[in-house]
Amino acid sequence: MLKLVMAVTGLLLVGFLYAHMIGNLKIFFGAETFDHYAHWLRSIGTPLLPNDWYLWIQRFVLTVAAIAHIAIATILARRARKARPVRYAHRPKVQASYAARTMRWGGVIILLFIVYHILDLTTGTLNPHGAPGQPYANVVADFAPSRWYVTLFYTLSIVSVGFHLRHGLWSSIRTLGQQTKKGERVARAVALVLSVVLVVGYLSVPFAVLTGLVD
């Protein structure tokens, strides 16, 4: 049951990541288009919902999903350690991908990145521009060449997301019932393609700003 909840919450977060990435790519259409998109997000559901309510509902759902995902991952990791109480001096190596072996540290990096990202581009607290209602200008200021260290941290975080996503998607598909060898090959290929698309999509924005393509 825990693995099922972890798989479902993971897929929910992945769906948000792709939707967010598509929205980010609107920056290539100019400041007016990007700012209009950002303002539109605040009006989703109106007049049924008051302004900004959709965003707050989305944030609440994503927060619950993320907390559940992290909590279950911690529980399952502890159970796995307890199942192997004896440490052998010469334990045989376990066949595992790099992504699988680094899921824990990747998760920590992603969590730190989420906190920074919220303080940077959501609240504007850490953004050098930090002007409410000017998302395009905030993004350009954030990834300016002089702030190369921000782009470096962003790159490290997004690559970690890619590795995490590659292993997580494949694992989720197995949890949801995929067991055949052919299906496993397809699942691995799909997970790899989706991860690469996500990484390239997200990194295209900061590097476009860094190189002057977006200014």
matplotlib code that plots the C-alpha trace (Angstrom):
import matplotlib.pyplot as plt

x = [0.0, 2.8, 4.6, 1.3, 0.8, 4.4, 3.9, 0.7, 2.1, 5.3, 3.3, 1.2, 4.4, 5.8, 2.6, 3.1, 6.7, 5.8, 3.0, 5.3, 8.0, 5.6, 4.7, 8.3, 9.0, 6.6, 9.5, 10.9, 7.8, 8.7, 8.0, 4.3, 3.4, 5.2, 3.8, 0.3, 0.6, 1.8, -1.2, -3.5, -2.5, -3.8, -7.2, -7.9, -11.3, -12.7, -15.4, -16.2, -13.1, -11.6, -8.4, -5.3, -7.4, -6.5, -2.7, -3.2, -5.2, -2.5, 0.2, -1.6, -2.1, 1.5, 2.8, 0.7, 1.9, 5.5, 5.4, 3.7, 6.2, 9.2, 7.7, 7.0, 10.4, 12.0, 9.8, 10.6, 14.4, 14.3, 12.5, 15.0, 17.9, 16.2, 15.7, 19.5, 20.6, 23.9, 26.7, 29.1, 32.7, 32.6, 29.0, 28.4, 27.7, 24.1, 23.2, 21.7, 21.6, 23.3, 19.9, 18.8, 21.9, 21.6, 17.8, 18.4, 20.9, 19.0, 15.9, 17.8, 19.1, 15.6, 14.1, 16.7, 16.1, 12.3, 12.8, 15.2, 13.0, 10.0, 12.0, 13.5, 10.8, 7.6, 8.0, 10.9, 12.7, 16.1, 15.6, 17.7, 14.7, 11.9, 9.1, 5.6, 3.8, 7.0, 7.9, 9.8, 12.1, 12.5, 13.7, 16.1, 17.5, 17.8, 19.9, 22.0, 25.6, 26.9, 24.8, 26.4, 26.4, 22.6, 22.5, 25.1, 22.9, 19.8, 21.6, 22.7, 19.2, 17.5, 19.9, 19.2, 15.5, 16.2, 18.0, 15.3, 12.6, 14.2, 14.3, 11.1, 9.0, 10.3, 9.7, 6.2, 5.3, 6.4, 4.5, 1.3, 1.5, 4.1, 6.0, 7.0, 10.6, 9.4, 7.3, 10.3, 12.4, 9.7, 9.3, 13.0, 13.1, 10.1, 11.4, 14.8, 13.2, 10.8, 13.6, 15.9, 13.0, 12.3, 16.0, 16.5, 13.2, 14.0, 17.7, 16.9, 15.5, 18.5, 21.0, 19.0, 19.3, 22.9, 23.8, 21.7, 19.1, 16.5, 17.1]
y = [0.0, 2.4, 1.8, 2.4, 5.8, 6.7, 5.9, 7.9, 10.9, 10.7, 10.7, 13.7, 15.6, 14.6, 15.9, 19.2, 19.4, 19.0, 21.5, 23.9, 23.3, 24.0, 27.3, 28.2, 27.8, 30.7, 33.0, 32.4, 34.3, 37.5, 39.4, 40.2, 36.5, 35.2, 37.8, 37.3, 33.5, 34.2, 36.5, 34.0, 31.3, 33.6, 33.9, 30.2, 29.2, 32.7, 33.7, 30.4, 30.8, 34.0, 35.3, 33.2, 30.4, 27.9, 28.5, 28.0, 24.8, 23.6, 24.4, 22.6, 19.5, 19.5, 20.0, 17.1, 14.9, 15.9, 15.3, 11.9, 11.0, 11.9, 10.3, 7.0, 7.0, 7.3, 4.6, 2.2, 3.0, 2.2, -1.0, -2.1, -1.4, -3.4, -6.3, -6.4, -6.2, -8.0, -6.1, -8.4, -7.5, -8.6, -8.0, -8.7, -5.7, -5.1, -4.4, -0.9, 2.1, 5.3, 6.9, 4.2, 4.5, 8.2, 8.6, 9.6, 12.4, 13.5, 13.8, 16.0, 18.3, 18.5, 19.5, 22.2, 23.5, 23.6, 25.8, 28.1, 28.2, 29.3, 32.1, 33.2, 33.2, 32.8, 35.2, 37.2, 37.2, 36.1, 37.5, 40.6, 42.1, 40.6, 42.8, 41.4, 41.1, 41.1, 37.4, 37.8, 40.5, 38.3, 35.4, 37.5, 39.0, 35.6, 34.0, 37.0, 36.1, 37.7, 35.2, 32.1, 30.3, 30.4, 28.8, 26.2, 25.3, 25.2, 22.9, 20.5, 20.5, 19.8, 17.1, 15.5, 15.7, 14.0, 11.0, 10.9, 11.0, 8.3, 5.8, 6.9, 6.6, 3.1, 2.0, 3.5, 1.6, -1.6, -0.8, -0.2, -3.7, -3.9, -7.1, -8.4, -8.1, -6.4, -4.0, -3.3, -2.4, -0.1, 1.5, 2.2, 3.7, 5.9, 7.0, 7.9, 10.0, 11.8, 12.6, 14.0, 16.1, 17.5, 18.3, 20.0, 21.9, 23.3, 24.1, 25.9, 28.9, 29.7, 29.1, 31.2, 34.1, 33.3, 33.5, 36.5, 34.7, 35.9, 39.4]
z = [0.0, 0.9, -2.4, -4.2, -2.5, -3.2, -6.9, -7.1, -5.3, -7.5, -10.7, -9.4, -8.8, -12.2, -13.9, -12.2, -13.2, -16.9, -16.7, -15.0, -17.6, -20.5, -18.8, -18.3, -22.0, -22.7, -21.8, -25.3, -26.7, -24.9, -21.7, -22.5, -23.2, -20.2, -17.8, -19.2, -18.6, -15.0, -14.3, -16.0, -13.4, -10.7, -12.3, -13.0, -11.6, -11.5, -10.9, -9.2, -7.1, -5.8, -7.4, -6.4, -4.8, -7.6, -6.9, -3.2, -3.7, -6.0, -3.5, -0.8, -2.8, -4.0, -0.5, 0.9, -2.0, -1.5, 2.3, 1.8, -0.9, 1.3, 4.5, 2.7, 1.1, 4.5, 6.0, 3.2, 3.4, 7.1, 6.6, 4.0, 6.4, 9.2, 6.8, 6.5, 10.1, 9.6, 7.8, 6.0, 5.6, 1.9, 0.8, -2.9, -5.0, -5.9, -9.5, -9.5, -11.7, -10.7, -10.3, -7.9, -5.7, -5.5, -4.9, -1.3, -1.9, -5.0, -3.0, -0.4, -3.2, -4.8, -1.4, -0.8, -4.4, -3.9, -0.8, -2.6, -5.7, -3.6, -1.8, -5.1, -7.8, -5.8, -2.8, -4.4, -1.1, -2.6, -6.1, -7.0, -8.8, -6.7, -8.1, -7.7, -11.0, -13.1, -13.5, -16.7, -15.2, -12.1, -14.1, -16.2, -13.1, -11.4, -14.1, -15.1, -16.0, -12.8, -10.9, -12.5, -9.2, -9.2, -12.7, -11.5, -8.5, -10.7, -13.1, -10.4, -9.0, -12.3, -13.2, -9.8, -10.7, -14.0, -12.3, -9.6, -12.3, -14.4, -11.6, -10.0, -13.2, -13.9, -10.2, -10.2, -13.4, -11.7, -8.6, -10.7, -12.2, -15.0, -14.6, -18.1, -19.5, -22.6, -20.6, -18.4, -21.4, -22.7, -19.2, -18.9, -22.4, -21.7, -18.3, -19.9, -22.7, -20.3, -17.9, -20.7, -22.1, -18.6, -17.9, -21.3, -21.0, -17.6, -18.3, -21.6, -19.6, -17.4, -20.1, -22.6, -20.0, -19.3, -23.0, -23.8, -25.9, -23.4, -21.8]

ax = plt.figure().add_subplot(projection="3d")
ax.plot(x, y, z, "-o")
ax.set_aspect("equal")
plt.show()
